[in-house]
Amino acid sequence: MDLNEEFAKRSRLDYNSGKDINERTHRGYHQEIMKRFISDKAVNRGRQPEVDILKAFCIVMMILLHAFEYITGFDTSQLPVYKAIHFSGSFVGAAAFMICMGIGVRYSRHQEVREHIKRGFELLTVGQLLYLIDYGIPGVIGFLTFGDRIALANAMLVLQDDILTFAGLAFILLGILKKLKLSDGWILVTALIMNILNFIQYHMGLPMPESFLLRQFIAFFIVNDAECYFSLSVYFIFVAFGYYIGGIYPRISDKDGLSARILMICLPPWALYYFIRVRGLIPFLPEFDSEEQNIINFGPDAVMNCIGCLMLLALFFRLQKFIPEKVSSVIYFISAHINEYYCVSCVLISFGVIIEDIFPNLLTGSFSILVYGFIVIGLTTVVIIINNRYLRLHPVTLKEPLKTVLFSCIWLLTAAIVAYVYPKLTEYATIWNNYLLQ
């Protein structure tokens, strides 16, 4: 006898005995259904293939997106492939990275508050190293060599709020919330409240300091007109959501059944929401697929991003059974080195700008840039393999005191560049002005 028949039988018996327990029966039915998928004990340890696939898929799409943006100087309006990638990213986007990050943190053996804060500081420092290589040092050299004012403005992007900065702050905040002994559910509620309050303050136009440096510091936490693509108050909801479902993951006893139910339950409201959203029928939300939407990512959009990622995890779980073993090993490699892919690809993509300057029109049009993006992915893989096998240059795994010296140099050089550049500027490169390149 299946669950539906069992509960129908109980309802008839209770009705015949004159008892009205419909509400209790309904609640009990759903509890029994969940017990089919979720165990009371940890039965699902180890790597989760669908999480690896989602991480690998997202980093590949991100590299392709960055290839288009860097090479065209953000003048991507006439490139259909870029439009397709950017449009599809509005349904999930960076949320997927952060949800996977939350799952990984919750699934990790290291749950100590001290470890979260340490990891957060390491990510902040690695982010600063990348910004120095990509923006700070080239910007200052460009200004000193050619007197280029735009290069000087771009040097201030050494203080940008990109995804590694966000990830570092998210780890630290998660450690603080755990120190306060908040449950996974209350961490998620806190993150949603942060997101809503940020939206309110943004639309109320609360005054910000005149100093760009102060506004930039605030932008790490609250959206304003500085460089604040991934403000903590906006995007922490995705880390919190990943952390929440990461607590459930080890207890999933029937992934087949649960993934099917997730797709069946989540797809209709998700599709209906975006049918309305894409048509701009929710007047208090920014235009769909706009920079403002991605930056603010307010409550309803954030919730639907979470649902979209949940459906992708369910879908990828069902599809991974058909993926050949060799392809799975490539996916696993990319997933396991996602931070390295992000950092190395950002540096390599920058060379595309130099190539375009030396060979004009070589990287023009969607196809050529797309090919270059995949070449960057291949070269990034080679660099990672060589580094892991022979060089072993990983800032966070250096031994003391070399690690302390390197980290100190990164932050001191950042401070020196800011001190040199900031007094010379009256305009500042931000996402709101497309980094002054248009």
C-alpha positions as CSV (number, residue, x, y, z in Angstrom):
1,M,0.0,0.0,0.0
2,D,1.5,3.4,-1.0
3,L,1.4,6.5,1.1
4,N,-1.7,8.0,-0.6
5,E,-3.8,4.9,0.0
6,E,-2.5,4.7,3.6
7,F,-3.5,8.2,4.4
8,A,-6.9,7.9,2.6
9,K,-7.6,4.8,4.8
10,R,-6.7,6.8,7.9
11,S,-8.9,9.7,6.9
12,R,-11.9,7.4,6.4
13,L,-11.4,5.7,9.7
14,D,-11.1,9.0,11.5
15,Y,-14.1,10.4,9.7
16,N,-16.2,7.4,10.6
17,S,-15.2,7.7,14.2
18,G,-16.3,11.4,14.2
19,K,-12.8,12.8,14.5
20,D,-11.8,15.9,12.5
21,I,-8.1,15.6,12.0
22,N,-7.8,16.7,8.4
23,E,-5.1,19.3,9.2
24,R,-3.1,16.8,11.2
25,T,-3.4,14.2,8.5
26,H,-2.3,16.7,5.8
27,R,0.8,17.7,7.8
28,G,1.6,14.1,8.6
29,Y,1.4,13.2,4.9
30,H,4.0,15.7,4.0
31,Q,6.2,14.6,6.9
32,E,6.0,11.1,5.6
33,I,6.8,12.2,2.1
34,M,9.9,14.0,3.3
35,K,11.1,11.0,5.2
36,R,11.2,9.2,1.9
37,F,13.9,11.6,0.8
38,I,15.6,12.9,3.9
39,S,17.1,10.7,6.6
40,D,17.7,11.5,10.2
41,K,21.3,10.5,9.8
42,A,24.1,11.4,7.5
43,V,23.9,9.0,4.6
44,N,25.1,11.1,1.7
45,R,28.7,12.0,2.3
46,G,31.5,12.6,-0.2
47,R,31.5,14.9,-3.3
48,Q,28.2,15.7,-4.9
49,P,28.5,15.5,-8.8
50,E,25.7,18.0,-9.5
51,V,27.5,20.6,-7.4
52,D,30.7,20.0,-9.4
53,I,28.8,20.3,-12.7
54,L,27.2,23.6,-11.6
55,K,30.5,25.1,-10.5
56,A,32.2,24.0,-13.7
57,F,29.4,25.3,-15.9
58,C,29.4,28.7,-14.2
59,I,33.1,29.3,-14.4
60,V,33.2,28.4,-18.1
61,M,30.3,30.8,-18.8
62,M,32.0,33.5,-16.7
63,I,35.2,33.2,-18.6
64,L,33.4,33.5,-21.9
65,L,31.5,36.5,-20.6
66,H,34.7,38.2,-19.4
67,A,36.3,37.5,-22.7
68,F,33.6,39.5,-24.5
69,E,33.7,42.4,-22.0
70,Y,37.5,42.8,-21.8
71,I,38.2,42.6,-25.5
72,T,35.4,44.9,-26.6
73,G,35.9,47.4,-23.8
74,F,32.4,46.6,-22.6
75,D,31.0,47.7,-26.0
76,T,29.1,44.4,-26.4
77,S,25.7,45.8,-27.6
78,Q,26.0,44.3,-31.1
79,L,27.2,40.8,-30.2
80,P,24.4,38.3,-30.1
81,V,26.4,35.5,-28.4
82,Y,27.3,37.9,-25.5
83,K,23.6,39.0,-25.3
84,A,22.5,35.3,-25.0
85,I,25.1,34.6,-22.3
86,H,24.3,37.7,-20.3
87,F,20.6,37.2,-20.7
88,S,20.7,33.6,-19.4
89,G,22.9,34.7,-16.6
90,S,20.2,37.0,-15.3
91,F,18.2,33.9,-14.3
92,V,21.1,32.5,-12.1
93,G,24.3,34.4,-12.6
94,A,26.8,34.8,-9.8
95,A,24.3,33.3,-7.4
96,A,25.3,29.9,-8.5
97,F,28.9,30.4,-7.4
98,M,27.8,31.7,-4.0
99,I,25.3,28.9,-3.4
100,C,27.9,26.3,-4.3
101,M,30.3,28.1,-1.9
102,G,27.7,27.9,0.9
103,I,27.2,24.2,0.3
104,G,30.9,23.6,0.3
105,V,31.4,25.6,3.6
106,R,28.5,23.6,5.3
107,Y,29.8,20.3,3.9
108,S,33.3,21.0,5.0
109,R,34.9,19.3,8.0
110,H,36.2,22.7,9.2
111,Q,33.2,24.3,10.9
112,E,35.1,26.4,13.5
113,V,34.5,30.1,13.6
114,R,38.2,30.8,13.6
115,E,38.6,28.8,10.3
116,H,35.8,30.8,8.6
117,I,37.5,34.1,9.6
118,K,40.9,32.9,8.5
119,R,39.6,31.7,5.2
120,G,37.8,35.0,4.7
121,F,41.0,37.0,5.2
122,E,42.9,34.7,2.8
123,L,40.3,35.2,0.1
124,L,40.3,39.0,0.6
125,T,44.1,39.0,0.2
126,V,44.1,36.7,-2.9
127,G,41.5,39.1,-4.4
128,Q,43.8,42.1,-3.7
129,L,46.7,40.3,-5.4
130,L,44.5,39.8,-8.5
131,Y,43.3,43.4,-8.5
132,L,46.9,44.6,-8.3
133,I,47.9,42.4,-11.3
134,D,44.9,43.3,-13.3
135,Y,44.3,47.0,-12.5
136,G,46.6,48.6,-9.9
137,I,50.0,48.0,-11.4
138,P,49.1,48.2,-15.1
139,G,47.1,51.4,-14.4
140,V,50.0,53.2,-12.7
141,I,52.5,52.0,-15.4
142,G,50.1,53.2,-18.1
143,F,49.8,56.6,-16.5
144,L,53.6,57.0,-15.9
145,T,54.5,55.8,-19.4
146,F,51.8,57.4,-21.6
147,G,50.1,59.9,-19.3
148,D,46.8,58.0,-19.8
149,R,44.1,59.4,-17.4
150,I,41.8,56.4,-18.0
151,A,44.6,54.1,-17.0
152,L,45.0,56.1,-13.8
153,A,41.3,55.9,-13.1
154,N,41.3,52.2,-13.7
155,A,44.2,51.8,-11.2
156,M,41.6,52.7,-8.5
157,L,39.9,49.4,-9.3
158,V,42.5,47.9,-7.0
159,L,39.7,48.6,-4.4
160,Q,36.9,47.0,-6.4
161,D,34.2,44.9,-4.9
162,D,34.5,41.8,-7.0
163,I,33.5,38.3,-6.2
164,L,36.7,37.3,-4.3
165,T,36.2,40.4,-2.0
166,F,32.6,39.4,-1.5
167,A,33.6,35.8,-0.8
168,G,36.1,36.9,1.8
169,L,33.6,39.1,3.6
170,A,31.0,36.4,3.4
171,F,33.2,33.9,5.2
172,I,33.9,36.4,7.9
173,L,30.2,37.3,8.4
174,L,29.3,33.6,8.4
175,G,31.9,33.1,11.2
176,I,30.4,36.0,13.2
177,L,26.9,34.7,12.8
178,K,28.0,31.2,13.9
179,K,29.7,32.8,16.9
180,L,26.3,34.3,17.8
181,K,25.1,30.7,17.6
182,L,22.4,31.3,14.9
183,S,20.9,28.3,13.4
184,D,21.2,27.6,9.6
185,G,17.6,28.9,9.2
186,W,18.2,32.1,11.1
187,I,21.3,32.8,9.1
188,L,19.1,32.5,6.0
189,V,16.5,34.8,7.5
190,T,19.2,37.3,8.5
191,A,20.5,37.3,4.9
192,L,17.1,38.0,3.5
193,I,16.5,40.9,5.8
194,M,19.9,42.3,4.8
195,N,18.9,42.1,1.2
196,I,15.6,43.8,1.7
197,L,17.1,46.6,3.9
198,N,19.7,47.3,1.2
199,F,17.0,47.7,-1.4
200,I,15.1,50.1,0.8
201,Q,18.1,52.3,1.5
202,Y,19.1,52.3,-2.1
203,H,15.7,53.6,-3.3
204,M,15.4,56.0,-0.4
205,G,18.6,57.6,-1.6
206,L,20.2,57.8,1.9
207,P,23.1,60.2,1.9
208,M,26.6,58.9,1.4
209,P,29.9,60.5,2.3
210,E,31.5,62.9,-0.3
211,S,34.8,61.0,-0.1
212,F,35.0,58.3,-2.8
213,L,37.2,56.2,-0.5
214,L,34.6,56.2,2.2
215,R,31.8,55.4,-0.3
216,Q,34.0,52.6,-1.7
217,F,34.5,51.1,1.8
218,I,30.7,51.3,2.4
219,A,30.1,49.7,-1.0
220,F,31.7,46.5,0.2
221,F,28.6,46.1,2.4
222,I,25.9,48.4,1.0
223,V,25.2,49.4,-2.6
224,N,26.0,53.0,-3.6
225,D,27.6,54.7,-6.6
226,A,31.1,53.4,-6.0
227,E,32.4,50.1,-7.4
228,C,30.0,47.6,-5.7
229,Y,29.0,44.8,-7.9
230,F,28.8,42.2,-5.1
231,S,27.9,44.1,-2.0
232,L,27.7,41.8,1.0
233,S,24.1,42.9,2.0
234,V,22.8,41.9,-1.4
235,Y,24.6,38.7,-2.2
236,F,25.0,37.1,1.2
237,I,21.6,35.5,0.8
238,F,23.0,33.1,-1.7
239,V,25.8,31.9,0.6
240,A,23.2,31.5,3.4
241,F,20.9,29.5,1.1
242,G,23.8,27.3,0.0
243,Y,24.8,26.9,3.7
244,Y,21.2,25.9,4.6
245,I,20.8,23.3,1.9
246,G,24.4,22.1,2.6
247,G,23.2,21.1,6.0
248,I,20.5,19.0,4.4
249,Y,22.7,17.4,1.7
250,P,24.4,14.8,3.9
251,R,20.9,13.5,5.0
252,I,19.5,13.0,1.4
253,S,18.6,9.3,1.1
254,D,16.8,9.4,-2.2
255,K,18.3,11.9,-4.7
256,D,16.3,10.5,-7.6
257,G,13.0,11.0,-5.9
258,L,13.9,14.4,-4.4
259,S,15.3,15.8,-7.6
260,A,12.2,14.8,-9.5
261,R,10.0,16.4,-6.9
262,I,12.1,19.6,-6.8
263,L,11.7,20.0,-10.6
264,M,8.0,19.3,-10.5
265,I,7.3,21.7,-7.6
266,C,9.7,24.5,-8.5
267,L,9.4,24.8,-12.3
268,P,5.8,26.2,-12.5
269,P,6.2,29.2,-10.1
270,W,9.8,29.9,-11.4
271,A,8.5,29.9,-15.1
272,L,5.5,32.1,-14.2
273,Y,7.6,34.6,-12.2
274,Y,10.1,35.1,-15.1
275,F,7.3,35.2,-17.7
276,I,6.0,38.3,-15.7
277,R,9.5,39.6,-14.8
278,V,11.0,39.6,-18.3
279,R,8.0,41.7,-19.5
280,G,8.7,44.3,-16.9
281,L,5.3,43.9,-15.2
282,I,6.8,44.3,-11.7
283,P,7.1,48.1,-11.5
284,F,9.2,48.4,-8.4
285,L,12.0,46.1,-9.8
286,P,14.8,47.2,-12.1
287,E,14.6,46.3,-15.8
288,F,15.3,42.6,-16.4
289,D,18.9,41.8,-17.6
290,S,20.1,45.3,-16.6
291,E,23.2,46.1,-14.6
292,E,20.9,47.5,-11.9
293,Q,19.1,44.2,-11.6
294,N,22.4,42.3,-11.2
295,I,23.8,44.7,-8.7
296,I,20.7,45.1,-6.5
297,N,19.3,41.5,-6.9
298,F,16.4,42.4,-4.6
299,G,14.3,39.8,-2.6
300,P,12.0,38.3,-5.3
301,D,14.8,38.1,-7.8
302,A,17.2,36.6,-5.2
303,V,14.6,34.0,-4.1
304,M,14.0,33.0,-7.8
305,N,17.8,32.8,-8.4
306,C,17.9,30.4,-5.4
307,I,15.0,28.3,-6.9
308,G,16.7,28.4,-10.3
309,C,20.0,27.1,-8.8
310,L,18.1,24.4,-6.9
311,M,16.5,23.2,-10.1
312,L,19.8,23.2,-11.9
313,L,21.3,21.0,-9.2
314,A,18.4,18.6,-9.5
315,L,18.7,18.6,-13.3
316,F,22.4,18.2,-13.3
317,F,22.1,15.3,-10.9
318,R,19.7,13.5,-13.3
319,L,22.0,14.3,-16.3
320,Q,25.3,13.3,-14.7
321,K,24.4,9.6,-15.1
322,F,24.8,10.0,-18.8
323,I,28.2,11.9,-18.7
324,P,31.2,9.8,-19.7
325,E,33.8,9.2,-17.1
326,K,36.5,11.1,-18.8
327,V,34.2,14.2,-19.1
328,S,33.3,13.8,-15.4
329,S,37.0,13.9,-14.5
330,V,37.4,17.2,-16.4
331,I,34.4,18.6,-14.7
332,Y,35.7,17.5,-11.3
333,F,39.1,19.1,-12.1
334,I,37.5,22.4,-13.0
335,S,35.3,22.4,-9.9
336,A,38.2,21.5,-7.6
337,H,40.2,24.5,-8.9
338,I,37.5,27.0,-9.4
339,N,39.4,29.8,-7.7
340,E,42.5,29.2,-9.7
341,Y,40.4,29.3,-12.9
342,Y,38.9,32.6,-11.9
343,C,42.2,34.2,-11.1
344,V,44.4,32.9,-13.9
345,S,41.7,33.4,-16.6
346,C,41.2,37.1,-15.5
347,V,44.9,37.7,-16.2
348,L,45.0,35.7,-19.5
349,I,41.9,37.4,-20.8
350,S,43.6,40.8,-20.4
351,F,46.2,39.8,-23.0
352,G,43.3,39.7,-25.5
353,V,43.3,43.5,-25.3
354,I,47.0,43.6,-26.2
355,I,46.4,41.2,-29.1
356,E,43.6,43.3,-30.4
357,D,45.8,46.4,-30.3
358,I,48.7,44.7,-32.2
359,F,46.4,42.9,-34.7
360,P,43.3,45.1,-35.2
361,N,40.1,43.3,-36.0
362,L,41.6,39.9,-35.3
363,L,39.2,39.5,-32.3
364,T,36.1,41.1,-33.9
365,G,32.7,39.5,-33.9
366,S,31.1,36.9,-31.7
367,F,32.8,33.8,-33.2
368,S,36.4,35.0,-32.9
369,I,35.9,36.2,-29.3
370,L,34.1,32.9,-28.4
371,V,37.1,30.9,-29.8
372,Y,39.5,33.1,-27.8
373,G,37.4,32.5,-24.7
374,F,37.8,28.7,-25.1
375,I,41.5,29.2,-25.8
376,V,41.8,31.0,-22.5
377,I,40.0,28.1,-20.7
378,G,42.5,25.7,-22.3
379,L,45.5,27.8,-21.4
380,T,44.2,28.4,-17.9
381,T,44.0,24.6,-17.4
382,V,47.6,24.2,-18.6
383,V,48.8,26.9,-16.2
384,I,47.0,25.3,-13.3
385,I,48.4,21.8,-14.1
386,I,52.0,23.1,-14.4
387,N,51.7,25.1,-11.2
388,N,50.2,22.2,-9.2
389,R,52.8,19.7,-10.5
390,Y,56.0,21.8,-10.5
391,L,55.8,25.3,-9.2
392,R,53.3,24.9,-6.3
393,L,52.8,28.7,-6.1
394,H,49.7,29.0,-3.9
395,P,49.7,32.1,-1.6
396,V,47.4,30.6,1.0
397,T,49.5,27.4,1.5
398,L,52.9,29.2,1.9
399,K,54.7,28.5,5.1
400,E,55.2,31.1,7.7
401,P,56.9,33.6,7.8
402,L,56.9,33.8,3.9
403,K,53.1,33.9,3.9
404,T,53.1,36.8,6.3
405,V,55.6,38.7,4.2
406,L,53.7,38.2,1.0
407,F,50.3,39.2,2.5
408,S,51.8,42.3,4.1
409,C,53.4,43.3,0.7
410,I,50.0,42.9,-1.1
411,W,48.2,45.2,1.3
412,L,51.1,47.7,1.6
413,L,51.3,47.9,-2.2
414,T,47.6,48.4,-2.4
415,A,47.8,51.2,0.1
416,A,50.7,52.8,-1.8
417,I,48.8,52.7,-5.1
418,V,45.7,54.3,-3.6
419,A,47.8,57.0,-1.9
420,Y,49.5,57.8,-5.2
421,V,46.4,57.7,-7.5
422,Y,43.5,59.0,-5.4
423,P,44.7,62.6,-5.0
424,K,45.1,62.9,-8.8
425,L,41.6,61.9,-9.7
426,T,38.3,63.7,-10.0
427,E,36.5,60.8,-11.7
428,Y,36.5,57.2,-10.6
429,A,36.0,54.1,-12.6
430,T,32.9,52.1,-11.5
431,I,30.4,49.8,-13.0
432,W,28.0,52.7,-13.2
433,N,30.1,54.4,-15.9
434,N,31.4,51.2,-17.5
435,Y,34.9,51.9,-16.1
436,L,35.1,55.1,-18.0
437,L,35.7,53.2,-21.2
438,Q,32.7,54.2,-23.2
